[in-house]
């Protein structure tokens, strides 16, 4: 992939959804990596409780995860080769999806104290 952030021109919802899924994919308790392909399967995306959701060691607003349940977002990510075989609530990120720079990584640098 190119070094320019969001080189595939994902829209805001797609980029945010992928960035959050990348955080989930890094947690071995929530995701399973296939060492042969590099793909990471997430059997169930996190669900909100109240006005927030825990994603790994981060807490984000419920409205930030609206793409998790949106089949059109996952269809777009699949078309662009960043996800595959998505049957919500389970998703699989490809190696390209895991490596993709959404330009939103700076949002997940400070761990929540919640």
PyMOL commands that set and color helices and strands:
alter all, ss='L'
color gray80, all
select helices_A, chain A and resi 12-25+62-69+71-79+95-99+105-108
alter helices_A, ss='H'
color red, helices_A
select strands_A, chain A and resi 32-33+40-42+52-55+58-61+83-87+90-93
alter strands_A, ss='S'
color yellow, strands_A
deselect
rebuild
show_as cartoon
